[in-house]
Amino acid sequence: MIEYTDSAKIDVLKQALIDNRYTDVIDRLRPNSKISINPSQKGFIDIYLQYPNDFIDSLREAIYRVRTQKDGDLELIRSSFDKIKINLIGELLMNMHDINTKHENTTVTLEAKFDCPLCGNEYDEKCTIDRTIIVPTCHNTSCKKVKTLIRTSEMVTDDIQTILMQEPMDKSKKSSPVIFTGKLVGKLDRFI
């Protein structure tokens, strides 16, 4: 394992930014921009694994130095671009049968209980056909239709996957197959 000084880390990361073609992105950065970098790419991975606590700071300095090649003054770039955000992304490989609502960035709540934060009234709600729950408002006149809060300990959630089923081409009329939309609920969504 090679030990790197701070300046050597920055030089390696600067070269990695150039080799992995991040220079065009860096040249277009604005002072409040976000940049997404994959640390598993060649040049980044050694520094990332060996110095995980210092990686973002070293990478930020390397970005400043790449930008200096275009604009010139390093101190001006450091002060101007001190608010840029660096997002580390990865290459996540996933099988299609592993995708569920967690991966689609949605949570499907089928049933839930709601409580009024002011008077304590309880309301039971079920999801609509569109898989959404309408948050009830309190019916007590003294609460003035305040929105109720969901009781997370008693909500029923599940995975739901939407699928499209197409008629085989050889059985379709005029080469126009019929397409149906279906929904798989629970553990059935893993069998597609």
BAFI-3210 file (N, C-alpha, C; in Angstrom, 3 decimals, decimal comma, padded with zeros to 6 digits):
// residues 192
n [1|2|3|4|5|6|7|8|9|10|11|12|13|14|15|16|17|18|19|20|21|22|23|24|25|26|27|28|29|30|31|32|33|34|35|36|37|38|39|40|41|42|43|44|45|46|47|48|49|50|51|52|53|54|55|56|57|58|59|60|61|62|63|64|65|66|67|68|69|70|71|72|73|74|75|76|77|78|79|80|81|82|83|84|85|86|87|88|89|90|91|92|93|94|95|96|97|98|99|100|101|102|103|104|105|106|107|108|109|110|111|112|113|114|115|116|117|118|119|120|121|122|123|124|125|126|127|128|129|130|131|132|133|134|135|136|137|138|139|140|141|142|143|144|145|146|147|148|149|150|151|152|153|154|155|156|157|158|159|160|161|162|163|164|165|166|167|168|169|170|171|172|173|174|175|176|177|178|179|180|181|182|183|184|185|186|187|188|189|190|191|192]
n.u [000,844|000,630|001,790|000,499|001,276|-000,433|-000,376|000,307|-001,937|-003,841|-002,763|-002,954|-005,749|-006,463|-005,376|-006,937|-009,452|-009,030|-008,383|-010,750|-012,498|-013,795|-013,283|-014,704|-017,131|-016,326|-015,356|-017,741|-018,941|-020,791|-020,681|-022,539|-023,040|-023,597|-021,647|-021,340|-019,519|-017,982|-016,431|-015,365|-014,082|-011,166|-008,204|-009,441|-010,189|-008,115|-007,268|-009,675|-010,296|-008,091|-007,942|-010,587|-011,788|-010,615|-011,152|-013,171|-012,404|-009,842|-010,550|-012,124|-010,167|-008,657|-010,500|-010,656|-008,079|-008,115|-009,967|-008,492|-006,707|-008,140|-009,152|-007,202|-006,442|-005,881|-006,553|-008,745|-010,559|-010,869|-012,180|-014,454|-015,743|-016,341|-018,735|-019,599|-021,162|-020,294|-021,207|-021,000|-021,265|-022,279|-021,777|-024,379|-025,407|-028,277|-030,607|-033,558|-035,654|-035,242|-036,133|-038,310|-040,909|-039,358|-037,093|-038,101|-038,490|-040,836|-043,320|-045,806|-048,674|-051,174|-053,228|-053,992|-053,819|-054,882|-054,236|-055,638|-053,729|-054,545|-057,055|-057,072|-058,716|-059,370|-058,804|-059,507|-058,075|-058,058|-056,202|-056,677|-057,771|-055,658|-053,476|-052,922|-053,157|-055,505|-054,981|-056,797|-058,791|-059,435|-062,657|-063,726|-065,105|-063,732|-061,094|-060,722|-060,453|-057,845|-054,957|-054,538|-052,228|-050,196|-050,180|-047,487|-046,819|-048,943|-049,506|-050,181|-048,150|-047,004|-045,355|-045,852|-046,083|-046,254|-047,214|-046,997|-048,900|-048,699|-050,412|-049,558|-047,849|-048,539|-051,143|-052,556|-054,796|-054,545|-051,859|-051,734|-051,226|-053,049|-052,703|-052,503|-052,758|-051,409|-051,323|-049,069|-049,041|-047,446|-045,406|-045,528|-044,556|-041,883|-041,578|-041,461]
n.v [-001,171|002,131|005,053|008,304|011,767|014,842|016,603|014,820|013,137|014,934|015,486|012,948|012,620|014,805|014,078|011,815|012,982|014,252|012,062|010,559|012,154|014,398|017,035|018,736|018,960|020,173|022,588|023,805|024,301|026,120|028,483|027,461|024,845|021,265|018,350|015,099|012,285|009,209|007,227|004,732|004,592|004,369|005,584|007,115|005,216|004,063|006,155|006,744|004,381|004,179|006,612|007,426|009,389|011,823|012,092|013,617|016,295|016,341|015,757|017,964|019,985|019,070|019,434|022,220|022,770|021,696|023,372|025,701|025,478|026,400|028,952|030,282|031,903|030,422|030,954|032,686|030,966|029,040|030,562|031,363|028,990|027,596|026,598|024,466|021,304|017,965|014,945|011,570|008,830|005,514|002,467|000,697|-002,446|-004,229|-006,828|-007,295|-008,596|-007,924|-005,399|-003,287|-001,380|000,066|000,659|002,202|004,584|005,112|004,674|002,450|002,747|000,878|000,732|002,855|004,457|007,522|010,304|013,102|015,897|017,768|017,175|014,402|012,601|009,604|008,296|005,966|005,021|003,940|003,042|004,621|003,701|004,508|004,006|005,805|007,499|009,569|012,178|012,604|015,315|016,778|016,396|017,685|020,640|022,495|022,104|023,126|021,923|020,737|019,073|015,603|013,368|010,670|007,430|005,720|003,261|001,591|001,330|-000,234|-001,477|-002,337|-004,005|-003,039|-003,710|-002,502|-004,011|-004,679|-006,532|-008,195|-009,252|-012,118|-011,698|-013,393|-014,101|-011,793|-009,337|-007,932|-007,313|-005,810|-005,964|-006,535|-004,749|-005,173|-003,760|-004,621|-005,302|-006,344|-007,594|-007,550|-010,363|-011,470|-009,725|-010,205|-012,326|-011,818]
n.w [000,000|-000,923|000,602|000,644|000,400|001,264|-000,946|-002,962|-003,006|-003,964|-006,494|-007,720|-007,708|-009,284|-011,740|-012,156|-012,479|-014,901|-016,586|-016,478|-017,777|-016,584|-016,900|-018,665|-017,354|-014,973|-015,971|-016,632|-014,216|-011,783|-009,030|-007,132|-007,820|-008,245|-008,305|-009,504|-008,755|-009,442|-007,227|-007,657|-010,030|-012,151|-010,749|-008,759|-006,877|-005,276|-003,578|-002,384|-000,952|000,752|002,121|003,349|004,981|004,319|001,691|000,275|000,813|-000,354|-002,975|-003,575|-003,576|-005,734|-007,780|-007,748|-008,687|-011,247|-012,395|-012,227|-014,299|-016,438|-015,661|-014,093|-011,426|-008,411|-005,690|-005,953|-007,195|-005,196|-003,221|-004,626|-005,413|-003,096|-002,176|-003,721|-004,213|-003,671|-004,851|-004,194|-006,217|-007,131|-008,989|-009,245|-009,712|-010,540|-010,431|-012,416|-011,118|-008,522|-008,118|-006,425|-004,810|-003,061|-004,478|-006,477|-005,386|-004,001|-001,527|-000,823|000,849|002,158|004,107|006,850|010,069|011,365|013,488|015,124|015,913|017,779|019,127|019,324|017,941|016,075|012,813|010,297|007,279|003,860|000,910|-002,301|-005,625|-007,092|-005,529|-003,488|-000,375|000,985|003,087|005,955|007,258|010,445|011,842|013,950|015,161|016,725|016,064|013,566|010,969|010,861|009,523|009,898|011,588|010,532|011,956|012,303|013,367|012,965|010,261|007,123|004,734|001,432|-001,310|-004,605|-007,982|-011,252|-014,220|-017,746|-019,965|-022,956|-025,839|-027,782|-030,924|-033,056|-032,515|-032,588|-033,980|-037,133|-036,783|-034,459|-031,318|-028,271|-025,268|-021,838|-018,582|-015,497|-011,940|-009,516|-006,291|-003,123|-002,355|-004,841|-006,727|-007,054|-008,773|-011,463]
ca.u [000,000|001,429|001,413|000,481|001,200|-001,645|-000,232|000,293|-003,345|-004,512|-002,255|-003,552|-007,165|-006,535|-005,145|-008,109|-010,513|-008,706|-008,468|-012,144|-013,222|-014,618|-012,845|-015,777|-018,117|-015,722|-015,300|-019,085|-019,468|-021,091|-020,330|-023,489|-023,332|-023,334|-020,946|-021,431|-018,298|-017,971|-015,110|-014,854|-013,388|-009,713|-007,558|-010,092|-010,475|-007,035|-007,320|-010,952|-010,208|-007,023|-008,195|-012,015|-012,180|-010,065|-011,353|-013,962|-011,590|-008,792|-011,217|-012,512|-008,960|-008,302|-011,449|-010,191|-006,867|-008,507|-010,616|-007,437|-006,098|-008,936|-009,373|-005,979|-006,160|-006,330|-007,199|-010,052|-011,414|-011,200|-013,184|-015,686|-016,386|-016,312|-020,063|-020,000|-021,467|-019,747|-021,984|-020,337|-022,232|-021,701|-022,347|-025,193|-026,014|-029,426|-031,448|-034,909|-036,567|-034,988|-036,697|-039,631|-041,247|-038,259|-036,171|-038,775|-038,572|-042,188|-043,817|-047,233|-049,373|-052,490|-054,149|-053,296|-054,614|-054,459|-054,650|-055,645|-052,749|-055,140|-058,078|-056,818|-059,631|-058,728|-059,442|-058,965|-058,132|-057,527|-055,718|-057,582|-057,360|-054,369|-052,511|-052,609|-054,047|-055,837|-054,838|-058,053|-058,761|-060,237|-064,036|-064,074|-065,184|-062,745|-059,771|-060,739|-060,003|-056,398|-054,562|-054,190|-050,893|-050,240|-049,626|-046,607|-046,735|-050,091|-049,831|-049,959|-047,511|-046,663|-044,744|-046,755|-045,374|-047,128|-046,675|-047,756|-049,007|-049,004|-050,878|-048,541|-048,055|-049,182|-052,561|-053,174|-055,519|-053,936|-050,543|-051,886|-051,520|-053,735|-051,829|-053,218|-051,972|-051,705|-050,615|-048,659|-048,994|-046,745|-044,249|-045,668|-043,816|-040,529|-041,567|-041,502]
ca.v [000,000|003,344|006,194|009,541|013,047|015,564|017,116|013,677|012,732|015,912|015,285|011,710|012,882|015,734|013,280|010,958|013,819|014,472|010,781|010,115|013,162|015,299|018,418|019,533|019,220|021,131|023,886|024,387|024,463|027,437|028,443|026,707|023,615|019,940|017,470|013,698|011,567|007,795|006,958|003,417|004,695|004,284|006,787|007,540|004,117|003,863|007,238|006,608|003,277|004,385|007,819|007,750|010,596|013,012|011,994|014,738|017,515|016,230|015,832|019,365|020,721|018,642|020,120|023,607|022,841|021,484|024,620|026,706|025,359|027,212|030,326|030,915|032,245|029,345|031,510|033,201|029,806|028,453|031,375|031,419|027,688|026,888|026,063|023,368|020,054|016,788|013,735|010,339|007,879|004,203|001,675|-000,323|-003,397|-004,817|-007,662|-006,760|-009,192|-007,334|-004,048|-003,174|000,023|000,733|001,136|003,171|005,798|005,343|003,742|002,261|002,486|000,364|001,137|003,603|005,161|008,903|010,945|014,562|016,325|018,668|016,556|012,982|011,747|008,635|008,085|004,854|005,308|002,948|003,700|004,693|002,828|005,017|003,639|006,941|007,707|010,971|012,493|013,216|016,466|016,522|016,860|018,428|022,058|023,291|021,899|023,910|021,105|020,542|017,791|014,589|012,782|009,226|006,607|004,838|001,923|000,787|001,410|-001,451|-001,165|-003,506|-003,743|-003,171|-003,492|-002,412|-004,746|-004,621|-007,851|-008,013|-010,407|-012,541|-011,120|-014,343|-014,202|-010,465|-008,991|-006,880|-007,019|-004,844|-006,735|-005,886|-004,623|-005,014|-003,316|-005,411|-004,929|-007,449|-007,110|-008,372|-011,140|-011,837|-008,815|-010,703|-013,460|-011,368]
ca.w [000,000|-001,061|001,435|-000,130|001,100|000,863|-002,311|-003,877|-003,140|-004,830|-007,851|-008,248|-007,970|-010,416|-012,943|-012,327|-013,037|-016,317|-017,297|-016,538|-018,563|-015,775|-017,100|-019,273|-016,299|-014,043|-016,647|-016,658|-012,855|-011,214|-007,604|-006,309|-008,552|-007,678|-009,220|-009,089|-009,131|-009,075|-006,675|-008,028|-011,301|-012,094|-010,249|-007,530|-005,948|-004,300|-002,584|-001,673|000,006|001,720|002,914|003,173|005,725|003,661|000,249|-000,258|000,864|-001,374|-004,272|-003,764|-003,953|-007,089|-008,675|-007,826|-009,509|-012,645|-012,817|-012,337|-015,625|-017,359|-015,222|-013,613|-010,032|-007,517|-004,492|-006,367|-007,442|-003,885|-002,536|-005,420|-005,534|-001,813|-001,880|-004,596|-003,516|-004,332|-004,584|-004,589|-006,748|-007,393|-010,067|-008,602|-010,631|-009,875|-011,268|-012,537|-010,142|-007,208|-008,045|-005,827|-004,590|-002,367|-005,485|-007,318|-004,569|-003,518|-000,523|-001,006|002,095|001,815|005,170|007,889|011,070|011,537|014,736|015,153|016,919|018,768|019,975|019,474|017,181|015,194|011,521|009,524|005,842|002,934|-000,300|-003,440|-006,727|-007,558|-004,491|-002,635|000,760|001,183|004,508|006,400|008,161|011,630|011,698|015,154|014,805|017,452|015,443|012,331|009,847|010,865|008,937|010,888|011,470|010,355|013,030|011,536|013,962|012,574|008,845|006,357|003,464|000,639|-002,598|-005,738|-009,235|-012,409|-015,362|-018,986|-020,585|-024,364|-026,594|-028,760|-032,257|-033,963|-032,178|-032,635|-035,198|-037,944|-036,179|-033,367|-030,104|-027,163|-024,099|-020,583|-017,440|-014,299|-010,722|-008,676|-004,921|-002,137|-002,791|-006,240|-007,586|-007,238|-009,680|-012,864]
c.u [000,896|000,892|001,525|000,534|-000,072|-001,547|-000,230|-001,126|-004,069|-004,061|-002,853|-005,021|-007,350|-006,346|-006,327|-009,286|-010,280|-008,896|-009,901|-013,076|-014,209|-014,281|-013,934|-016,838|-017,584|-015,653|-016,649|-019,681|-019,739|-020,790|-021,288|-023,864|-023,096|-022,599|-021,006|-020,221|-018,393|-016,585|-014,559|-014,146|-011,879|-009,125|-008,140|-010,071|-009,391|-007,085|-008,585|-010,887|-009,181|-007,292|-009,673|-012,445|-011,728|-010,425|-012,083|-013,133|-010,491|-009,389|-011,648|-011,310|-008,518|-009,222|-011,044|-008,997|-007,151|-009,155|-009,584|-006,755|-006,848|-008,939|-008,149|-005,803|-006,755|-007,056|-008,592|-011,030|-011,797|-012,291|-014,513|-016,455|-016,375|-017,665|-020,470|-020,205|-020,935|-020,570|-021,194|-021,402|-021,528|-022,352|-023,095|-025,826|-027,122|-030,198|-032,859|-035,847|-036,326|-035,613|-038,078|-039,882|-040,164|-037,304|-036,813|-039,001|-040,004|-042,524|-045,315|-047,831|-050,794|-053,557|-053,351|-054,298|-054,002|-054,996|-054,645|-054,665|-053,356|-056,111|-057,904|-057,799|-058,852|-059,531|-058,736|-059,139|-057,534|-057,119|-056,787|-057,084|-056,011|-053,244|-052,057|-053,615|-054,268|-055,808|-056,111|-057,796|-059,716|-061,627|-064,511|-064,029|-064,151|-061,342|-059,635|-060,076|-058,481|-056,089|-054,134|-052,801|-051,017|-049,590|-048,785|-046,540|-047,876|-050,443|-049,424|-049,384|-047,200|-046,004|-045,774|-045,957|-046,381|-046,462|-047,571|-047,726|-049,466|-049,413|-049,782|-048,878|-048,800|-050,669|-053,276|-053,850|-054,832|-052,608|-050,594|-052,225|-052,206|-052,776|-052,694|-052,256|-052,390|-050,882|-050,326|-048,451|-048,200|-045,568|-044,358|-044,841|-042,382|-040,443|-041,645|-040,103]
c.v [001,243|004,413|007,461|010,743|013,742|016,058|015,981|013,165|013,652|015,742|014,036|011,939|013,840|014,969|012,346|011,739|014,055|013,182|010,299|011,154|013,990|016,771|019,282|019,901|020,291|022,516|024,583|024,599|025,922|027,361|027,655|025,370|022,375|019,141|016,059|012,951|010,151|007,452|005,582|003,432|004,694|005,629|007,273|006,458|003,935|004,907|007,106|005,509|003,525|005,577|008,220|009,032|011,876|013,077|013,207|016,024|017,491|016,349|017,265|020,194|020,344|019,302|021,576|023,718|022,556|022,748|025,735|026,645|026,199|028,681|031,011|030,998|031,208|029,887|032,055|032,045|029,148|029,248|031,410|030,107|026,914|026,268|024,916|022,104|018,900|015,587|012,537|009,348|006,561|003,551|000,522|-001,199|-004,126|-005,667|-007,104|-007,341|-008,675|-005,949|-004,125|-001,703|000,775|001,344|002,147|004,486|006,133|004,298|003,656|001,880|002,076|000,773|001,889|004,199|006,539|009,434|012,456|015,009|017,191|017,945|015,054|012,068|010,831|008,483|006,921|005,183|004,153|003,667|003,671|003,736|003,262|004,779|004,845|007,009|009,201|011,236|013,195|014,465|016,175|017,150|017,645|019,920|022,903|023,153|022,660|023,195|020,996|019,183|016,840|014,025|011,272|008,528|005,525|003,430|001,015|000,900|000,125|-001,045|-002,455|-003,058|-003,980|-002,850|-003,474|-003,152|-004,528|-006,009|-007,649|-009,328|-010,817|-012,031|-012,084|-014,507|-012,856|-010,237|-007,817|-006,406|-005,918|-005,601|-005,887|-005,871|-004,359|-004,538|-004,131|-004,927|-006,191|-006,905|-008,097|-009,104|-011,591|-010,943|-009,275|-011,811|-013,057|-011,391]
c.w [000,000|-000,133|000,589|000,807|000,613|-000,578|-003,334|-004,078|-004,111|-006,273|-008,492|-008,589|-009,144|-011,716|-013,215|-012,906|-014,529|-017,104|-017,462|-017,150|-017,749|-016,051|-017,726|-018,237|-015,345|-014,671|-016,678|-015,273|-012,538|-009,723|-006,714|-006,946|-007,709|-008,742|-008,653|-009,640|-008,596|-008,535|-007,019|-009,381|-011,085|-011,671|-008,937|-006,451|-004,895|-003,186|-001,741|-000,613|001,100|002,647|002,811|003,885|005,037|002,187|-000,324|-000,272|-000,195|-002,770|-004,581|-004,219|-005,366|-008,118|-008,838|-008,768|-010,977|-013,193|-013,005|-013,698|-016,647|-016,960|-014,618|-012,113|-009,067|-006,290|-004,809|-006,604|-006,130|-003,189|-003,301|-005,392|-004,223|-001,449|-002,805|-003,775|-004,347|-003,893|-005,073|-005,014|-006,997|-008,572|-009,434|-009,672|-009,892|-010,871|-011,293|-011,482|-008,724|-007,048|-007,411|-005,542|-003,841|-003,373|-006,428|-006,579|-004,172|-002,463|-000,695|000,338|001,747|002,826|006,217|008,863|011,250|012,852|014,551|016,237|018,018|019,707|020,146|018,754|016,247|013,917|010,828|008,046|005,063|001,661|-001,390|-004,513|-007,297|-006,563|-003,666|-001,496|000,900|002,683|004,976|007,252|009,313|011,461|012,911|014,828|015,536|016,851|014,126|011,165|009,743|010,244|010,038|010,596|011,383|011,545|012,351|012,100|013,503|011,099|008,142|005,009|002,731|-000,648|-003,691|-006,988|-010,364|-013,561|-016,570|-019,605|-022,021|-025,001|-027,584|-030,161|-033,188|-033,678|-032,271|-033,981|-035,872|-037,354|-035,129|-032,095|-029,044|-025,968|-022,879|-019,513|-016,230|-013,118|-009,929|-007,279|-004,074|-002,732|-004,234|-007,146|-007,832|-008,285|-011,144|-013,430]
res [m|i|e|y|t|d|s|a|k|i|d|v|l|k|q|a|l|i|d|n|r|y|t|d|v|i|d|r|l|r|p|n|s|k|i|s|i|n|p|s|q|k|g|f|i|d|i|y|l|q|y|p|n|d|f|i|d|s|l|r|e|a|i|y|r|v|r|t|q|k|d|g|d|l|e|l|i|r|s|s|f|d|k|i|k|i|n|l|i|g|e|l|l|m|n|m|h|d|i|n|t|k|h|e|n|t|t|v|t|l|e|a|k|f|d|c|p|l|c|g|n|e|y|d|e|k|c|t|i|d|r|t|i|i|v|p|t|c|h|n|t|s|c|k|k|v|k|t|l|i|r|t|s|e|m|v|t|d|d|i|q|t|i|l|m|q|e|p|m|d|k|s|k|k|s|s|p|v|i|f|t|g|k|l|v|g|k|l|d|r|f|i]
***
